[in-house]
Amino acid sequence: MISDKNHTKMGHHIKAVILDWAGTSVDYGSMAPVIVFIEVFREKGIAITPVDARSFMGMAKKEHTRKILQLDHVRRQWIKIFGNGPDESDVEAIFNSLDPKLAEVACALSEPIPGAVNFVEDMRSQGIKVGTTTGYVSSMMERIVPEAHKRGFVPDCIINSSDVPGGRPLPYMCFLNAIKMDVYPLSQMIKIGDTVADIQEGLNAGMWTIGLTQSGNEIGLSHEEIQTLDMNELQHLISRAESKLRLAGAHYVANGIWDCLPIIDAIEERISNGERP
């Protein structure tokens, strides 16, 4: 449930909140990209681990593919099988294979994370707009968005990595959200995401940032898997994820979107006191 006992519903200065999709708003644990990356590389005879797949999470998926191919152990496997290192044509081939598979899996895993639907409703009740950014491209999101809408997650704006010249950590998706929603200044906007790339995107856009630990990529476990963990083990994983996100520059860190309402109020107060991100 959302931790909103002390939520005061201010929202006089905050203009908009920009949410990530997988691991932040839907797909608890950001499972879909990992499943599909492992599968498409396996089809090439290349073994990658969940850690390999998660290391570049948050980036546009073509750049994500390129980064995996640049990993030393992946490159060595590729040379052993194909006789030479992967080139840009291989990036394109893997990405083209990834696209339909990821759309299918992500569509099946588009259940909103607990608290996400209520969060959007709460922002709207305060006159705060809700935009989104994602490393997915338009062809993937065409299937994912209707499924999320059916489940009640309906943001005001959806910008994909294919809508801009470059994805995260570049700030262009945040800029386009601001343009589409007619919101200014960006120093009165908040970016919420579960990856280092999300935090970098928000900071590069000049926004406040909130990093998410428990529901996201840094822990990388489904909601069901989280429930089976010993509390000490879970706290260790949360602390490790928090350290990584804070090191990336996150202004605040929370376990999940269900814990963000009091943070929104804290940022609202800081803005009202003249602070900027």
C-alpha positions as CSV (number, residue, x, y, z in Angstrom):
1,M,0.0,0.0,0.0
2,I,1.1,3.6,-0.5
3,S,2.7,5.2,2.5
4,D,0.7,8.4,2.6
5,K,-0.2,8.9,6.2
6,N,1.6,12.3,6.3
7,H,0.8,13.3,2.8
8,T,-0.4,16.9,2.7
9,K,-1.4,17.3,-1.0
10,M,0.5,20.6,-1.6
11,G,1.5,20.5,-5.3
12,H,1.6,24.3,-5.7
13,H,5.1,24.4,-7.3
14,I,5.7,21.0,-8.7
15,K,4.6,21.0,-12.3
16,A,5.0,17.4,-13.4
17,V,6.4,14.0,-12.5
18,I,8.1,11.9,-15.1
19,L,8.0,8.1,-14.5
20,D,10.0,5.3,-16.0
21,W,8.0,2.2,-17.1
22,A,9.5,-1.2,-16.4
23,G,10.6,-1.5,-12.7
24,T,9.0,1.8,-11.8
25,S,5.4,1.8,-13.0
26,V,4.9,-1.7,-14.4
27,D,6.7,-5.0,-14.5
28,Y,7.9,-5.4,-10.9
29,G,11.6,-6.2,-11.0
30,S,12.0,-5.2,-14.6
31,M,11.9,-8.8,-15.7
32,A,10.9,-8.6,-19.4
33,P,14.1,-7.2,-20.8
34,V,16.3,-9.7,-19.0
35,I,14.2,-12.7,-20.1
36,V,14.3,-11.6,-23.8
37,F,18.0,-10.5,-23.9
38,I,19.1,-13.9,-22.6
39,E,16.9,-15.6,-25.1
40,V,18.0,-13.7,-28.2
41,F,21.7,-14.1,-27.4
42,R,21.1,-17.8,-26.7
43,E,19.7,-18.1,-30.2
44,K,23.1,-16.9,-31.4
45,G,24.9,-19.4,-29.3
46,I,26.0,-16.7,-26.8
47,A,25.5,-17.2,-23.1
48,I,24.8,-14.0,-21.1
49,T,23.8,-13.7,-17.5
50,P,21.0,-11.7,-15.9
51,V,23.7,-9.4,-14.5
52,D,24.9,-8.8,-18.1
53,A,21.4,-7.9,-19.2
54,R,20.8,-5.7,-16.3
55,S,24.1,-3.8,-16.4
56,F,22.8,-1.4,-19.1
57,M,19.1,-1.3,-18.1
58,G,17.4,2.0,-18.7
59,M,19.2,2.7,-22.0
60,A,17.5,2.7,-25.4
61,K,17.3,-1.0,-26.3
62,K,19.5,-0.7,-29.4
63,E,22.3,0.9,-27.3
64,H,21.6,-1.7,-24.6
65,T,22.2,-4.4,-27.2
66,R,25.4,-2.6,-28.4
67,K,26.8,-2.4,-24.8
68,I,26.2,-6.2,-24.2
69,L,28.0,-7.0,-27.4
70,Q,31.0,-4.9,-26.1
71,L,31.4,-7.0,-23.0
72,D,34.7,-8.9,-23.1
73,H,33.3,-12.4,-22.4
74,V,30.5,-11.8,-24.9
75,R,32.9,-10.6,-27.6
76,R,35.1,-13.7,-27.0
77,Q,32.2,-16.0,-27.5
78,W,31.2,-14.2,-30.6
79,I,34.7,-14.5,-32.2
80,K,34.8,-18.2,-31.3
81,I,31.5,-18.9,-33.1
82,F,31.6,-16.4,-36.0
83,G,35.4,-15.8,-36.5
84,N,35.3,-12.1,-35.9
85,G,34.0,-9.6,-33.4
86,P,30.4,-8.2,-33.6
87,D,29.9,-5.2,-35.7
88,E,27.0,-2.7,-36.2
89,S,25.2,-5.1,-38.6
90,D,25.1,-7.6,-35.7
91,V,23.7,-5.0,-33.4
92,E,20.9,-4.4,-35.9
93,A,20.2,-8.1,-36.4
94,I,20.0,-8.8,-32.6
95,F,17.9,-5.7,-32.1
96,N,15.5,-6.7,-34.9
97,S,15.1,-10.1,-33.2
98,L,14.7,-8.5,-29.8
99,D,11.9,-6.1,-30.9
100,P,9.0,-8.4,-31.4
101,K,10.0,-10.8,-28.6
102,L,10.3,-8.0,-26.1
103,A,7.0,-6.5,-27.1
104,E,5.3,-9.8,-26.5
105,V,7.0,-10.5,-23.1
106,A,6.7,-6.9,-21.8
107,C,3.0,-6.9,-22.8
108,A,2.4,-10.0,-20.7
109,L,4.3,-8.3,-17.8
110,S,2.6,-4.9,-18.0
111,E,0.8,-5.2,-14.6
112,P,1.2,-1.9,-12.7
113,I,3.4,-2.1,-9.7
114,P,1.5,-1.7,-6.4
115,G,0.8,2.0,-5.8
116,A,1.4,3.2,-9.4
117,V,-2.2,3.7,-10.4
118,N,-3.0,5.5,-7.1
119,F,0.1,7.6,-7.5
120,V,-1.0,8.9,-10.9
121,E,-4.5,9.6,-9.5
122,D,-3.0,11.5,-6.6
123,M,-0.8,13.6,-8.8
124,R,-3.8,14.5,-11.0
125,S,-5.8,15.5,-8.0
126,Q,-3.1,18.1,-7.2
127,G,-2.9,19.4,-10.8
128,I,0.5,17.7,-11.3
129,K,0.9,16.2,-14.8
130,V,2.4,12.7,-15.2
131,G,4.7,11.9,-18.1
132,T,6.8,8.8,-18.8
133,T,10.0,7.9,-20.5
134,T,11.3,4.4,-21.5
135,G,14.1,2.6,-23.2
136,Y,11.5,0.7,-25.2
137,V,10.8,1.9,-28.8
138,S,7.4,2.8,-30.3
139,S,6.8,-0.7,-31.9
140,M,7.2,-2.3,-28.4
141,M,5.1,0.3,-26.6
142,E,2.2,0.0,-29.1
143,R,1.4,-3.3,-27.5
144,I,2.4,-2.5,-23.9
145,V,0.5,0.8,-23.5
146,P,-3.0,-0.6,-24.1
147,E,-2.4,-3.5,-21.6
148,A,-1.2,-1.0,-19.0
149,H,-4.2,1.2,-19.7
150,K,-6.6,-1.8,-19.2
151,R,-5.0,-2.2,-15.8
152,G,-5.5,1.4,-14.8
153,F,-2.1,2.9,-15.5
154,V,-2.8,5.9,-17.7
155,P,-0.2,8.7,-17.7
156,D,-0.6,12.0,-19.5
157,C,2.3,11.6,-21.8
158,I,4.4,8.7,-23.2
159,I,7.7,9.3,-24.8
160,N,9.8,6.4,-26.2
161,S,13.5,6.2,-26.9
162,S,12.7,6.1,-30.6
163,D,10.9,9.5,-30.4
164,V,14.1,11.4,-29.8
165,P,17.7,11.6,-31.2
166,G,19.1,9.7,-28.3
167,G,17.9,7.8,-25.2
168,R,19.1,7.9,-21.6
169,P,21.3,9.2,-20.1
170,L,20.5,12.1,-22.6
171,P,17.7,14.3,-21.3
172,Y,15.7,14.5,-24.6
173,M,12.8,12.3,-23.5
174,C,12.3,14.5,-20.5
175,F,12.5,17.6,-22.7
176,L,9.9,16.2,-25.1
177,N,7.6,15.4,-22.2
178,A,7.8,19.0,-21.0
179,I,7.0,20.2,-24.5
180,K,4.1,17.8,-25.0
181,M,2.6,18.6,-21.6
182,D,3.4,22.3,-21.8
183,V,5.4,22.3,-18.5
184,Y,8.1,24.7,-17.5
185,P,10.5,25.1,-15.8
186,L,12.2,21.6,-15.6
187,S,13.6,22.5,-12.2
188,Q,10.0,22.1,-10.9
189,M,9.7,18.6,-12.4
190,I,10.6,15.3,-10.8
191,K,12.1,12.2,-12.6
192,I,11.4,8.8,-10.9
193,G,13.1,5.7,-12.0
194,D,14.8,2.5,-10.9
195,T,18.1,2.6,-12.9
196,V,21.3,4.7,-12.9
197,A,20.4,5.8,-16.4
198,D,17.0,7.1,-15.1
199,I,18.8,9.2,-12.5
200,Q,21.3,10.5,-15.0
201,E,18.5,11.4,-17.4
202,G,16.7,13.4,-14.8
203,L,19.8,15.2,-13.6
204,N,20.9,16.0,-17.2
205,A,17.4,17.5,-17.7
206,G,17.8,19.7,-14.6
207,M,15.1,17.9,-12.6
208,W,14.7,16.5,-9.1
209,T,15.3,12.8,-9.0
210,I,13.9,9.8,-7.0
211,G,15.5,6.4,-7.4
212,L,13.6,3.2,-6.6
213,T,15.2,0.1,-5.1
214,Q,12.8,-2.8,-4.2
215,S,10.6,-2.8,-7.3
216,G,13.4,-2.1,-9.8
217,N,16.3,-3.3,-11.8
218,E,19.0,-3.0,-9.1
219,I,17.4,-5.8,-7.0
220,G,15.8,-7.5,-10.0
221,L,13.3,-9.8,-8.3
222,S,9.6,-10.2,-9.1
223,H,7.0,-9.3,-6.5
224,E,6.5,-13.0,-5.7
225,E,10.3,-13.5,-5.3
226,I,10.6,-10.5,-3.0
227,Q,7.9,-12.0,-0.7
228,T,10.0,-15.2,-0.1
229,L,13.1,-13.3,1.1
230,D,14.3,-13.1,4.7
231,M,13.9,-9.5,5.8
232,N,17.6,-9.2,6.6
233,E,18.5,-10.3,3.1
234,L,15.9,-8.0,1.6
235,Q,17.3,-5.1,3.6
236,H,20.8,-5.9,2.4
237,L,19.7,-5.8,-1.2
238,I,17.8,-2.6,-0.7
239,S,20.8,-0.9,1.0
240,R,23.1,-2.0,-1.9
241,A,20.6,-0.7,-4.5
242,E,20.2,2.6,-2.6
243,S,23.9,3.1,-2.4
244,K,24.2,2.7,-6.2
245,L,21.4,5.1,-7.0
246,R,22.6,7.7,-4.5
247,L,26.1,7.4,-6.0
248,A,24.5,8.2,-9.4
249,G,23.2,11.4,-7.8
250,A,19.6,10.6,-6.8
251,H,18.2,13.4,-4.6
252,Y,16.0,10.8,-2.8
253,V,15.6,7.0,-2.8
254,A,12.5,5.0,-2.0
255,N,11.6,1.3,-2.0
256,G,9.0,1.8,-4.7
257,I,6.5,4.2,-6.1
258,W,4.2,3.4,-3.2
259,D,6.6,5.3,-0.9
260,C,7.0,8.4,-3.1
261,L,4.1,10.7,-2.0
262,P,5.8,12.0,1.1
263,I,8.9,12.6,-1.0
264,I,6.9,14.7,-3.4
265,D,5.8,16.8,-0.5
266,A,9.4,17.2,0.7
267,I,10.5,18.4,-2.8
268,E,7.5,20.7,-2.9
269,E,8.7,22.3,0.4
270,R,12.2,22.7,-0.9
271,I,11.1,24.4,-4.1
272,S,8.9,26.7,-2.1
273,N,12.0,27.6,0.0
274,G,13.8,28.6,-3.2
275,E,15.9,25.5,-3.7
276,R,16.6,24.1,-7.1
277,P,17.8,20.5,-8.0
